[in-house]
Amino acid sequence: MKEKKSNSGIYMFGSLISILAVGLQLWVTLNAREVSILHTIIRFFSYFTILTNSLVAIYFTYLWLFPLTKIGLFFKKFSTTTAITVYIVVVGIIYNVLLRGIWPVTGWGMVADELLHSFIPVYFLIYWLFFTDRKKLEWSDALPWLYYPLAYLIYTLIRGTITHTYPYPFVNVIKLGYQQTLMNCLGVGAVFYGLFLLMIAISKKRTASN
């Protein structure tokens, strides 16, 4: 399936909806803050959900407005698109399977919550399945894609030792200890790697059928 010029509409909508979702969640978070604005913003961007949805916003914005720039061409690579697809899909899976209901959300917070954890992951997956080039991926592509979640984990653990706060219950070293936390992280890593391999397998099958 060749990428079509009409994808500009998909890029525009993806850009606007992801910017709206992140911005709305930031607005809700700032209105409910109990610490300084700076501390709240740092904590806000310490969530994998926010970082990954922000990455989605940057991705779609570049493909919509700056497709021929160096960054735009990087995002246009099918390998890059596939990695981001897995990142945002994992956001949806982890939240809806493990975290939904832990934090009570109402009003605009609920709208932002559903956009960030349900709508945008599904939107990006549909985009990957039906509106991207059919290009072959290699099994070796999966390992470099793990750098982003690994870097996030390292940042989270280091930040946690300093602030004594953790963004998600399954990485809360204070309550779980390092052994259980690392076991949980290995489980999440297995989800990432398994989805990477699945996406590569799908790409191989799609290219073989051309």
CYANA upper distance limits for C-alpha pairs under 8 A (distance plus 0.5 A):
  1 MET  CA    130 PHE  CA      8.34
  1 MET  CA    131 PHE  CA      8.04
  1 MET  CA    132 THR  CA      7.58
  1 MET  CA    133 ASP  CA      6.10
  1 MET  CA    134 ARG  CA      6.22
  2 LYS  CA    132 THR  CA      7.54
  2 LYS  CA    133 ASP  CA      5.65
  2 LYS  CA    134 ARG  CA      7.60
  3 GLU  CA      7 ASN  CA      7.70
  3 GLU  CA    131 PHE  CA      6.75
  3 GLU  CA    132 THR  CA      5.97
  3 GLU  CA    133 ASP  CA      5.83
  4 LYS  CA    131 PHE  CA      8.17
  6 SER  CA     10 ILE  CA      8.00
  7 ASN  CA     11 TYR  CA      6.68
  7 ASN  CA    131 PHE  CA      7.67
  8 SER  CA     12 MET  CA      6.54
  8 SER  CA     63 LEU  CA      8.21
  8 SER  CA     64 TRP  CA      6.17
  9 GLY  CA     13 PHE  CA      6.63
 10 ILE  CA     14 GLY  CA      6.45
 10 ILE  CA    127 TYR  CA      8.43
 11 TYR  CA     15 SER  CA      6.45
 11 TYR  CA     60 PHE  CA      5.37
 11 TYR  CA     61 THR  CA      7.23
 11 TYR  CA     63 LEU  CA      6.81
 11 TYR  CA     64 TRP  CA      5.59
 12 MET  CA     16 LEU  CA      6.66
 12 MET  CA     60 PHE  CA      7.37
 12 MET  CA     61 THR  CA      7.44
 12 MET  CA     64 TRP  CA      6.24
 13 PHE  CA     17 ILE  CA      6.40
 14 GLY  CA     18 SER  CA      6.51
 14 GLY  CA     56 VAL  CA      8.33
 14 GLY  CA     57 ALA  CA      7.43
 14 GLY  CA     60 PHE  CA      6.29
 14 GLY  CA     61 THR  CA      8.39
 14 GLY  CA    120 ILE  CA      8.41
 14 GLY  CA    123 TYR  CA      8.41
 15 SER  CA     19 ILE  CA      6.58
 15 SER  CA     56 VAL  CA      8.00
 15 SER  CA     57 ALA  CA      5.38
 15 SER  CA     58 ILE  CA      7.71
 15 SER  CA     59 TYR  CA      8.17
 15 SER  CA     60 PHE  CA      5.32
 15 SER  CA     61 THR  CA      5.53
 15 SER  CA     64 TRP  CA      8.27
 16 LEU  CA     20 LEU  CA      6.47
 16 LEU  CA     57 ALA  CA      7.99
 17 ILE  CA     21 ALA  CA      6.55
 17 ILE  CA    120 ILE  CA      8.41
 18 SER  CA     22 VAL  CA      6.68
 18 SER  CA     53 ASN  CA      6.86
 18 SER  CA     54 SER  CA      7.62
 18 SER  CA     56 VAL  CA      7.32
 18 SER  CA     57 ALA  CA      5.63
 18 SER  CA    115 LEU  CA      8.32
 18 SER  CA    116 LEU  CA      8.05
 18 SER  CA    120 ILE  CA      7.49
 19 ILE  CA     23 GLY  CA      6.37
 19 ILE  CA     54 SER  CA      7.72
 19 ILE  CA     57 ALA  CA      6.18
 20 LEU  CA     24 LEU  CA      6.29
 21 ALA  CA     25 GLN  CA      6.66
 21 ALA  CA    112 ALA  CA      5.71
 21 ALA  CA    115 LEU  CA      6.43
 21 ALA  CA    116 LEU  CA      6.61
 22 VAL  CA     26 LEU  CA      6.63
 22 VAL  CA     50 ILE  CA      7.13
 22 VAL  CA     53 ASN  CA      7.43
 22 VAL  CA     54 SER  CA      7.31
 22 VAL  CA    112 ALA  CA      7.84
 22 VAL  CA    116 LEU  CA      7.85
 23 GLY  CA     27 TRP  CA      6.66
 24 LEU  CA     28 VAL  CA      6.72
 24 LEU  CA    108 TRP  CA      7.95
 24 LEU  CA    109 GLY  CA      8.17
 24 LEU  CA    112 ALA  CA      6.48
 25 GLN  CA     29 THR  CA      6.51
 25 GLN  CA    109 GLY  CA      6.89
 25 GLN  CA    112 ALA  CA      5.93
 25 GLN  CA    113 ASP  CA      7.95
 26 LEU  CA     30 LEU  CA      6.54
 26 LEU  CA     41 ILE  CA      8.33
 26 LEU  CA     44 PHE  CA      7.73
 27 TRP  CA     31 ASN  CA      6.70
 28 VAL  CA     32 ALA  CA      6.85
 28 VAL  CA    108 TRP  CA      7.62
 28 VAL  CA    109 GLY  CA      6.54
 29 THR  CA     33 ARG  CA      6.49
 29 THR  CA     40 THR  CA      8.14
 29 THR  CA     44 PHE  CA      8.18
 30 LEU  CA     37 ILE  CA      7.44
 30 LEU  CA     40 THR  CA      7.35
 30 LEU  CA     41 ILE  CA      8.36
 33 ARG  CA     37 ILE  CA      8.03
 33 ARG  CA     40 THR  CA      7.05
 35 VAL  CA     39 HIS  CA      6.88
 35 VAL  CA     40 THR  CA      6.81
 36 SER  CA     40 THR  CA      6.56
 37 ILE  CA     41 ILE  CA      6.64
 38 LEU  CA     42 ILE  CA      6.71
 39 HIS  CA     43 ARG  CA      6.63
 40 THR  CA     44 PHE  CA      6.44
 41 ILE  CA     45 PHE  CA      6.77
 42 ILE  CA     46 SER  CA      6.84
 43 ARG  CA     47 TYR  CA      7.80
 44 PHE  CA     50 ILE  CA      7.67
 45 PHE  CA     50 ILE  CA      6.42
 45 PHE  CA     51 LEU  CA      6.58
 46 SER  CA     50 ILE  CA      8.02
 46 SER  CA     51 LEU  CA      7.82
 46 SER  CA    156 THR  CA      7.86
 46 SER  CA    167 PRO  CA      7.46
 47 TYR  CA     51 LEU  CA      6.83
 47 TYR  CA    167 PRO  CA      6.46
 48 PHE  CA     52 THR  CA      6.38
 48 PHE  CA     91 VAL  CA      8.03
 48 PHE  CA    152 TYR  CA      7.83
 49 THR  CA     53 ASN  CA      6.55
 49 THR  CA     88 ILE  CA      8.33
 49 THR  CA     91 VAL  CA      6.39
 49 THR  CA    116 LEU  CA      7.66
 49 THR  CA    117 HIS  CA      8.04
 50 ILE  CA     54 SER  CA      6.43
 50 ILE  CA    116 LEU  CA      8.37
 51 LEU  CA     55 LEU  CA      6.65
 52 THR  CA     56 VAL  CA      6.74
 52 THR  CA     84 ILE  CA      8.45
 52 THR  CA     87 TYR  CA      7.27
 52 THR  CA     88 ILE  CA      6.68
 52 THR  CA     91 VAL  CA      8.37
 53 ASN  CA     57 ALA  CA      6.73
 53 ASN  CA     88 ILE  CA      7.49
 53 ASN  CA    116 LEU  CA      7.18
 53 ASN  CA    120 ILE  CA      8.36
 54 SER  CA     58 ILE  CA      6.72
 55 LEU  CA     59 TYR  CA      6.50
 55 LEU  CA     84 ILE  CA      8.41
 56 VAL  CA     60 PHE  CA      6.69
 56 VAL  CA     84 ILE  CA      7.79
 56 VAL  CA     88 ILE  CA      8.36
 57 ALA  CA     61 THR  CA      6.49
 58 ILE  CA     62 TYR  CA      6.57
 59 TYR  CA     63 LEU  CA      6.87
 59 TYR  CA     72 GLY  CA      8.22
 59 TYR  CA     75 PHE  CA      6.63
 60 PHE  CA     64 TRP  CA      6.46
 61 THR  CA     65 LEU  CA      6.36
 61 THR  CA     66 PHE  CA      7.83
 62 TYR  CA     66 PHE  CA      5.11
 62 TYR  CA     67 PRO  CA      6.12
 62 TYR  CA     71 ILE  CA      7.78
 62 TYR  CA     72 GLY  CA      5.62
 62 TYR  CA     75 PHE  CA      8.16
 63 LEU  CA     67 PRO  CA      4.97
 63 LEU  CA     72 GLY  CA      6.15
 63 LEU  CA     75 PHE  CA      7.74
 63 LEU  CA     76 LYS  CA      7.48
 66 PHE  CA     72 GLY  CA      6.29
 67 PRO  CA     71 ILE  CA      8.39
 67 PRO  CA     72 GLY  CA      4.87
 67 PRO  CA     73 LEU  CA      6.64
 67 PRO  CA     76 LYS  CA      8.13
 68 LEU  CA     72 GLY  CA      6.16
 68 LEU  CA     73 LEU  CA      6.37
 69 THR  CA     73 LEU  CA      6.60
 70 LYS  CA     74 PHE  CA      6.75
 71 ILE  CA     75 PHE  CA      6.73
 72 GLY  CA     76 LYS  CA      6.65
 73 LEU  CA     77 LYS  CA      7.12
 74 PHE  CA     80 THR  CA      7.55
 75 PHE  CA     80 THR  CA      6.23
 75 PHE  CA     81 THR  CA      6.92
 76 LYS  CA     80 THR  CA      7.60
 76 LYS  CA     81 THR  CA      7.35
 77 LYS  CA     81 THR  CA      6.81
 78 PHE  CA     82 THR  CA      6.54
 78 PHE  CA    132 THR  CA      7.97
 78 PHE  CA    133 ASP  CA      7.50
 78 PHE  CA    135 LYS  CA      7.17
 79 SER  CA     83 ALA  CA      6.81
 79 SER  CA    137 LEU  CA      7.41
 79 SER  CA    141 ASP  CA      8.08
 80 THR  CA     84 ILE  CA      6.83
 81 THR  CA     85 THR  CA      6.60
 81 THR  CA    128 TRP  CA      7.86
 82 THR  CA     86 VAL  CA      6.92
 82 THR  CA    128 TRP  CA      7.66
 82 THR  CA    196 PHE  CA      8.50
 82 THR  CA    199 MET  CA      7.67
 83 ALA  CA     87 TYR  CA      6.84
 83 ALA  CA    145 TRP  CA      6.42
 83 ALA  CA    196 PHE  CA      7.82
 84 ILE  CA     88 ILE  CA      6.70
 85 THR  CA     89 VAL  CA      6.54
 85 THR  CA    121 PRO  CA      8.18
 85 THR  CA    124 PHE  CA      6.70
 85 THR  CA    125 LEU  CA      6.52
 85 THR  CA    128 TRP  CA      7.48
 86 VAL  CA     90 VAL  CA      6.50
 86 VAL  CA    192 PHE  CA      7.40
 86 VAL  CA    195 LEU  CA      6.93
 86 VAL  CA    196 PHE  CA      7.11
 87 TYR  CA     91 VAL  CA      6.98
 87 TYR  CA    192 PHE  CA      8.01
 88 ILE  CA     92 GLY  CA      7.07
 88 ILE  CA    120 ILE  CA      8.25
 88 ILE  CA    121 PRO  CA      5.74
 88 ILE  CA    124 PHE  CA      8.11
 89 VAL  CA     93 ILE  CA      6.72
 89 VAL  CA    121 PRO  CA      5.50
 89 VAL  CA    122 VAL  CA      7.75
 89 VAL  CA    125 LEU  CA      7.61
 90 VAL  CA     94 ILE  CA      6.37
 90 VAL  CA    191 VAL  CA      8.09
 90 VAL  CA    192 PHE  CA      7.42
 91 VAL  CA     95 TYR  CA      6.62
 91 VAL  CA    117 HIS  CA      6.76
 91 VAL  CA    121 PRO  CA      7.82
 92 GLY  CA     96 ASN  CA      6.47
 92 GLY  CA    116 LEU  CA      8.46
 92 GLY  CA    117 HIS  CA      5.18
 92 GLY  CA    118 SER  CA      6.13
 92 GLY  CA    121 PRO  CA      6.40
 93 ILE  CA     97 VAL  CA      6.32
 94 ILE  CA     98 LEU  CA      6.00
 94 ILE  CA     99 LEU  CA      7.23
 95 TYR  CA     99 LEU  CA      5.07
 95 TYR  CA    100 ARG  CA      6.08
 95 TYR  CA    117 HIS  CA      7.10
 96 ASN  CA    100 ARG  CA      5.65
 96 ASN  CA    117 HIS  CA      7.97
 99 LEU  CA    103 TRP  CA      8.35
105 VAL  CA    109 GLY  CA      6.03
105 VAL  CA    110 MET  CA      5.64
105 VAL  CA    113 ASP  CA      8.14
106 THR  CA    110 MET  CA      5.37
107 GLY  CA    111 VAL  CA      7.31
108 TRP  CA    112 ALA  CA      6.72
109 GLY  CA    113 ASP  CA      6.46
110 MET  CA    114 GLU  CA      6.68
111 VAL  CA    115 LEU  CA      6.78
112 ALA  CA    116 LEU  CA      6.56
113 ASP  CA    117 HIS  CA      6.51
113 ASP  CA    118 SER  CA      8.43
114 GLU  CA    118 SER  CA      5.71
114 GLU  CA    119 PHE  CA      6.78
115 LEU  CA    119 PHE  CA      5.24
115 LEU  CA    120 ILE  CA      6.25
116 LEU  CA    120 ILE  CA      6.34
116 LEU  CA    121 PRO  CA      7.95
117 HIS  CA    121 PRO  CA      7.02
118 SER  CA    122 VAL  CA      6.75
119 PHE  CA    123 TYR  CA      6.47
120 ILE  CA    124 PHE  CA      6.51
121 PRO  CA    125 LEU  CA      6.68
122 VAL  CA    126 ILE  CA      6.66
123 TYR  CA    127 TYR  CA      6.65
124 PHE  CA    128 TRP  CA      6.66
125 LEU  CA    129 LEU  CA      6.67
126 ILE  CA    130 PHE  CA      6.57
126 ILE  CA    131 PHE  CA      8.19
127 TYR  CA    131 PHE  CA      5.56
127 TYR  CA    132 THR  CA      7.28
128 TRP  CA    132 THR  CA      6.03
134 ARG  CA    203 SER  CA      7.25
134 ARG  CA    206 ARG  CA      6.97
134 ARG  CA    207 THR  CA      6.36
135 LYS  CA    203 SER  CA      7.07
135 LYS  CA    204 LYS  CA      8.44
135 LYS  CA    207 THR  CA      6.66
136 LYS  CA    200 ILE  CA      8.26
136 LYS  CA    203 SER  CA      6.07
136 LYS  CA    204 LYS  CA      5.95
136 LYS  CA    207 THR  CA      6.40
137 LEU  CA    141 ASP  CA      7.36
137 LEU  CA    200 ILE  CA      6.05
137 LEU  CA    203 SER  CA      6.73
137 LEU  CA    204 LYS  CA      7.03
138 GLU  CA    142 ALA  CA      8.37
138 GLU  CA    200 ILE  CA      7.15
139 TRP  CA    197 LEU  CA      7.36
139 TRP  CA    200 ILE  CA      7.09
141 ASP  CA    145 TRP  CA      7.36
142 ALA  CA    146 LEU  CA      7.46
142 ALA  CA    193 TYR  CA      7.28
142 ALA  CA    196 PHE  CA      6.12
142 ALA  CA    197 LEU  CA      7.18
143 LEU  CA    147 TYR  CA      8.11
143 LEU  CA    193 TYR  CA      8.36
145 TRP  CA    196 PHE  CA      8.49
146 LEU  CA    150 LEU  CA      6.54
146 LEU  CA    189 GLY  CA      8.42
146 LEU  CA    192 PHE  CA      8.00
146 LEU  CA    193 TYR  CA      7.91
147 TYR  CA    151 ALA  CA      6.39
148 TYR  CA    152 TYR  CA      6.72
149 PRO  CA    153 LEU  CA      6.67
149 PRO  CA    189 GLY  CA      8.43
150 LEU  CA    154 ILE  CA      6.80
151 ALA  CA    155 TYR  CA      6.66
152 TYR  CA    156 THR  CA      6.54
153 LEU  CA    157 LEU  CA      6.70
153 LEU  CA    185 CYS  CA      8.48
154 ILE  CA    158 ILE  CA      6.65
155 TYR  CA    159 ARG  CA      6.43
156 THR  CA    160 GLY  CA      6.39
156 THR  CA    166 TYR  CA      7.47
156 THR  CA    167 PRO  CA      8.36
157 LEU  CA    161 THR  CA      6.85
157 LEU  CA    166 TYR  CA      8.38
157 LEU  CA    171 VAL  CA      8.41
157 LEU  CA    173 VAL  CA      8.50
158 ILE  CA    162 ILE  CA      7.21
159 ARG  CA    163 THR  CA      6.55
159 ARG  CA    164 HIS  CA      8.21
159 ARG  CA    165 THR  CA      8.35
160 GLY  CA    164 HIS  CA      5.26
160 GLY  CA    165 THR  CA      5.65
160 GLY  CA    166 TYR  CA      6.10
160 GLY  CA    173 VAL  CA      8.45
161 THR  CA    165 THR  CA      8.38
164 HIS  CA    174 ILE  CA      7.98
165 THR  CA    172 ASN  CA      8.00
166 TYR  CA    171 VAL  CA      7.06
166 TYR  CA    172 ASN  CA      5.89
166 TYR  CA    173 VAL  CA      8.34
167 PRO  CA    171 VAL  CA      8.06
167 PRO  CA    172 ASN  CA      8.25
168 TYR  CA    172 ASN  CA      7.05
170 PHE  CA    176 LEU  CA      8.25
170 PHE  CA    181 THR  CA      6.75
170 PHE  CA    184 ASN  CA      6.73
170 PHE  CA    185 CYS  CA      8.28
171 VAL  CA    176 LEU  CA      8.18
171 VAL  CA    181 THR  CA      5.62
171 VAL  CA    182 LEU  CA      8.27
171 VAL  CA    184 ASN  CA      7.74
171 VAL  CA    185 CYS  CA      7.77
172 ASN  CA    176 LEU  CA      6.48
172 ASN  CA    177 GLY  CA      8.03
172 ASN  CA    181 THR  CA      7.29
173 VAL  CA    177 GLY  CA      5.02
173 VAL  CA    178 TYR  CA      5.99
173 VAL  CA    181 THR  CA      6.54
176 LEU  CA    180 GLN  CA      6.21
176 LEU  CA    181 THR  CA      6.56
177 GLY  CA    181 THR  CA      6.66
178 TYR  CA    182 LEU  CA      6.42
179 GLN  CA    183 MET  CA      6.75
180 GLN  CA    184 ASN  CA      6.63
181 THR  CA    185 CYS  CA      6.69
182 LEU  CA    186 LEU  CA      6.58
183 MET  CA    187 GLY  CA      6.83
184 ASN  CA    188 VAL  CA      6.88
185 CYS  CA    189 GLY  CA      6.46
186 LEU  CA    190 ALA  CA      6.57
187 GLY  CA    191 VAL  CA      6.99
188 VAL  CA    192 PHE  CA      6.91
189 GLY  CA    193 TYR  CA      6.62
190 ALA  CA    194 GLY  CA      6.32
191 VAL  CA    195 LEU  CA      6.63
192 PHE  CA    196 PHE  CA      6.66
193 TYR  CA    197 LEU  CA      6.75
194 GLY  CA    198 LEU  CA      6.69
195 LEU  CA    199 MET  CA      6.59
196 PHE  CA    200 ILE  CA      6.73
197 LEU  CA    201 ALA  CA      6.58
198 LEU  CA    202 ILE  CA      6.71
199 MET  CA    203 SER  CA      6.69
200 ILE  CA    204 LYS  CA      6.67
201 ALA  CA    205 LYS  CA      6.74
202 ILE  CA    206 ARG  CA      6.60
203 SER  CA    207 THR  CA      6.59
204 LYS  CA    208 ALA  CA      6.53
205 LYS  CA    209 SER  CA      6.80
206 ARG  CA    210 ASN  CA      7.26
